[in-house]
């Protein structure tokens, strides 16, 4: 059973815009030309991380063959963090992403995913890229559109029973508190994920580390063709914890403590 934990710690918000950044990131994926080329993959990866291309450094991409599939790998840096993405050419699905650095707990990811949990990433934080004042004005106009435009195709919704991405509707979250069932994020293939924020909370609760004392050193999402997992590295002083958490159920798959 999915663990319904969604605390405030390590909640990384995208900017003062709220919905507009989330909606823009989702549109970046919806509008990508398929099969993906390097430029399209870069656009999706940057949107997923909430990073403007002008602010990214060491941005590069390359086509590869991974486990029998054509993929595009994207790498870039932003601030004190390094980002790596791997996307499937055929449908633009993000098969893998990771963030590592000195400010991982301030980073953002999964903004291109849909669902009520994805709308969380459009929370309030003034210290991420973008003009907050201008974004807030845009958000007033965009909020209505975000509430009426479906995030998934009718076919995908029928298959998964997933939410339509309406952040203001049932199941929307406020101040990190879940309303009803735990929020989910929906991948391109219709798979419902708990979201990395919940994965962090699961690891914190299991480790017993107080949020104020914890440092998130690395976080990674990976889909290997069978399983969807989050991998996290938490530190408290000299102690290190490594977790692998099922991205669908929230169950702890592996844990190592040093």
C-alpha positions as CSV (number, residue, x, y, z in Angstrom):
1,X,0.0,0.0,0.0
2,X,1.3,3.5,-0.8
3,X,2.6,5.4,2.2
4,X,0.6,8.6,2.5
5,X,3.4,10.9,3.7
6,X,3.9,14.4,2.3
7,X,5.5,16.7,4.8
8,X,6.9,20.2,4.3
9,X,10.6,19.3,4.5
10,X,12.6,19.4,1.3
11,X,9.5,20.6,-0.5
12,X,11.1,22.2,-3.5
13,X,8.8,24.7,-5.2
14,X,9.2,26.1,-8.6
15,X,8.6,29.9,-8.3
16,X,6.1,32.5,-7.2
17,X,4.0,31.7,-10.2
18,X,2.5,28.6,-8.9
19,X,0.5,27.0,-11.8
20,X,2.1,28.9,-14.7
21,X,5.5,27.3,-14.4
22,X,3.9,23.8,-14.0
23,X,1.7,24.4,-17.0
24,X,4.5,25.7,-19.1
25,X,6.6,22.6,-18.3
26,X,3.8,20.3,-19.1
27,X,3.3,22.1,-22.4
28,X,7.0,21.7,-23.3
29,X,6.5,18.0,-23.3
30,X,3.1,18.0,-25.0
31,X,4.4,20.1,-27.8
32,X,7.7,18.3,-28.4
33,X,8.1,16.9,-31.9
34,X,8.4,13.1,-32.0
35,X,10.6,11.3,-32.3
36,X,12.7,13.5,-30.1
37,X,15.9,15.1,-31.3
38,X,18.6,16.6,-29.1
39,X,17.0,20.0,-29.0
40,X,13.6,18.7,-28.1
41,X,15.1,16.5,-25.3
42,X,17.0,19.5,-23.9
43,X,13.8,21.5,-23.8
44,X,11.9,18.8,-21.9
45,X,14.8,18.2,-19.5
46,X,15.2,21.9,-18.7
47,X,11.4,22.4,-18.3
48,X,11.2,19.4,-16.0
49,X,13.9,20.9,-13.8
50,X,12.4,24.4,-13.9
51,X,15.7,25.8,-15.4
52,X,15.8,28.4,-18.1
53,X,18.2,27.5,-21.0
54,X,20.0,30.8,-20.5
55,X,20.7,29.9,-16.9
56,X,22.0,26.4,-17.5
57,X,25.7,25.8,-17.9
58,X,27.6,22.9,-19.6
59,X,24.4,21.9,-21.4
60,X,24.9,19.0,-23.8
61,X,23.0,16.1,-25.2
62,X,23.6,12.9,-27.2
63,X,21.7,10.1,-28.8
64,X,22.3,6.6,-27.4
65,X,20.9,3.1,-27.6
66,X,19.9,1.9,-24.1
67,X,18.4,-1.6,-23.5
68,X,17.2,-1.8,-27.1
69,X,15.6,1.6,-27.2
70,X,16.7,4.9,-28.8
71,X,17.2,7.5,-26.1
72,X,18.6,11.0,-25.8
73,X,20.8,11.8,-22.8
74,X,20.9,15.4,-21.5
75,X,23.3,16.9,-19.0
76,X,23.6,20.4,-17.6
77,X,24.4,22.3,-14.4
78,X,22.5,24.9,-12.6
79,X,23.7,26.7,-9.5
80,X,25.5,24.1,-7.3
81,X,23.8,21.1,-8.8
82,X,24.4,18.8,-11.8
83,X,21.5,17.3,-13.7
84,X,21.3,14.2,-15.9
85,X,18.3,13.1,-17.9
86,X,17.6,10.2,-20.2
87,X,14.5,10.5,-22.5
88,X,12.9,7.9,-24.9
89,X,13.0,9.2,-28.4
90,X,9.7,7.6,-29.4
91,X,7.4,9.4,-26.9
92,X,9.5,11.8,-25.0
93,X,9.1,9.9,-21.7
94,X,11.7,10.6,-19.1
95,X,13.2,7.2,-18.2
96,X,15.8,8.5,-15.8
97,X,16.8,11.8,-14.1
98,X,19.2,12.6,-11.3
99,X,20.3,15.7,-9.4
100,X,23.5,15.8,-7.4
101,X,25.3,18.6,-5.7
102,X,25.5,20.9,-2.7
103,X,21.9,22.3,-3.0
104,X,19.8,19.3,-4.0
105,X,17.2,20.1,-1.4
106,X,16.6,23.4,-3.2
107,X,16.3,21.8,-6.6
108,X,13.1,21.0,-8.6
109,X,12.2,18.1,-10.8
110,X,9.2,16.3,-12.3
111,X,7.5,19.5,-13.5
112,X,6.6,17.9,-16.8
113,X,4.5,15.2,-15.1
114,X,0.8,15.7,-14.8
115,X,-1.6,14.8,-12.0
116,X,-2.6,16.5,-8.7
117,X,0.8,15.8,-7.2
118,X,2.6,17.4,-10.1
119,X,0.7,20.7,-9.5
120,X,2.4,20.8,-6.1
121,X,5.6,21.7,-7.8
122,X,4.0,25.0,-8.7
123,X,4.0,26.1,-5.1
124,X,5.4,29.4,-3.8
125,X,9.1,30.1,-3.6
126,X,10.8,33.4,-4.5
127,X,14.3,32.1,-4.8
128,X,14.1,30.2,-8.1
129,X,14.6,31.6,-11.6
130,X,12.1,33.8,-13.2
131,X,10.6,37.2,-12.5
132,X,8.3,36.6,-9.6
133,X,6.2,39.7,-10.0
134,X,5.6,39.1,-13.7
135,X,5.0,35.4,-13.1
136,X,2.4,36.2,-10.5
137,X,0.5,38.3,-13.0
138,X,0.7,35.6,-15.6
139,X,-0.5,33.1,-13.0
140,X,-3.7,35.0,-12.5
141,X,-4.5,34.5,-16.2
142,X,-3.1,31.0,-16.4
143,X,-4.8,29.6,-13.4
144,X,-8.2,29.4,-15.0
145,X,-6.8,27.7,-18.1
146,X,-4.9,25.2,-15.9
147,X,-8.2,24.3,-14.2
148,X,-10.0,23.5,-17.4
149,X,-7.4,22.0,-19.7
150,X,-7.0,18.2,-19.3
151,X,-3.4,17.1,-18.7
152,X,-3.9,13.7,-20.1
153,X,-5.5,12.4,-23.3
154,X,-9.0,10.9,-22.7
155,X,-7.5,7.5,-23.7
156,X,-4.8,7.7,-21.1
157,X,-7.2,8.8,-18.4
158,X,-9.5,5.9,-19.2
159,X,-6.7,3.4,-18.9
160,X,-5.2,4.7,-15.7
161,X,-8.1,6.5,-13.9
162,X,-5.6,9.2,-13.2
163,X,-6.5,12.8,-12.3
164,X,-6.8,15.4,-15.0
165,X,-4.2,17.8,-13.6
166,X,-6.7,20.3,-12.2
167,X,-4.7,21.8,-9.3
168,X,-7.7,23.6,-7.9
169,X,-10.0,20.5,-7.9
170,X,-10.4,17.6,-5.6
171,X,-7.2,16.2,-4.2
172,X,-5.3,19.4,-4.6
173,X,-2.8,20.0,-1.8
174,X,-2.3,23.1,0.4
175,X,0.7,23.8,2.5
176,X,2.0,20.2,2.1
177,X,-1.1,18.6,3.5
178,X,-2.8,15.8,1.5
179,X,-6.5,16.1,1.0
180,X,-7.8,12.6,0.9
181,X,-5.6,10.0,-0.9
182,X,-2.0,10.8,-1.4
183,X,-1.3,12.9,-4.5
184,X,0.1,11.2,-7.5
185,X,2.1,12.3,-10.5
186,X,1.4,10.7,-13.9
187,X,4.2,9.8,-16.4
188,X,3.9,10.0,-20.2
189,X,3.0,6.3,-20.3
190,X,0.1,6.8,-17.8
191,X,2.0,5.3,-14.8
192,X,1.1,6.9,-11.5
193,X,4.1,7.8,-9.3
194,X,4.2,9.0,-5.7
195,X,6.6,11.8,-6.6
196,X,10.1,12.4,-5.3
197,X,8.8,14.7,-2.5
198,X,7.0,11.7,-0.9
199,X,10.0,9.5,-1.5
200,X,12.2,11.9,0.5
201,X,9.6,12.0,3.3
202,X,9.5,8.2,3.4
203,X,13.3,8.0,3.8
204,X,13.3,10.7,6.5
205,X,10.7,8.9,8.5
206,X,12.4,5.6,8.2
207,X,15.9,7.0,9.1
208,X,14.6,9.0,12.0
209,X,16.6,12.0,10.8
210,X,15.0,15.4,11.7
211,X,14.3,17.4,8.6
212,X,16.3,20.3,10.1
213,X,19.4,18.1,10.4
214,X,19.2,16.3,7.1
215,X,21.0,17.0,3.9
216,X,19.8,15.6,0.6
217,X,23.0,14.9,-1.4
218,X,21.5,13.1,-4.4
219,X,18.2,12.0,-5.8
220,X,17.5,9.9,-8.8
221,X,14.5,8.5,-10.7
222,X,14.9,5.5,-12.9
223,X,12.6,3.3,-15.0
224,X,14.4,0.2,-16.2
225,X,11.6,-1.2,-18.3
226,X,10.0,-3.1,-15.4
227,X,10.3,-1.0,-12.2
228,X,10.0,2.7,-11.3
229,X,12.4,3.6,-8.5
230,X,13.7,6.6,-6.6
231,X,17.2,6.5,-5.2
232,X,18.2,9.0,-2.5
233,X,21.3,9.8,-0.5
234,X,20.7,11.5,2.8
235,X,23.4,12.8,5.2
236,X,23.3,13.7,8.9
237,X,26.7,14.8,10.0
238,X,29.0,12.0,9.1
239,X,26.2,9.4,8.8
240,X,25.1,8.6,5.3
241,X,21.9,6.8,4.3
242,X,21.1,5.4,0.8
243,X,17.5,4.5,-0.1
244,X,15.8,2.9,-3.1
245,X,12.1,3.4,-2.9
246,X,9.5,2.0,-5.3
247,X,8.1,5.0,-7.1
248,X,4.7,3.5,-7.5
249,X,4.0,1.9,-4.1
250,X,6.3,4.0,-1.9
251,X,7.8,0.8,-0.4
252,X,11.4,0.8,0.7
253,X,13.3,-1.6,-1.6
254,X,16.8,-1.2,-0.3
255,X,18.5,0.8,2.5
256,X,22.1,1.2,3.4
257,X,23.5,3.1,6.4
258,X,27.2,4.1,6.7
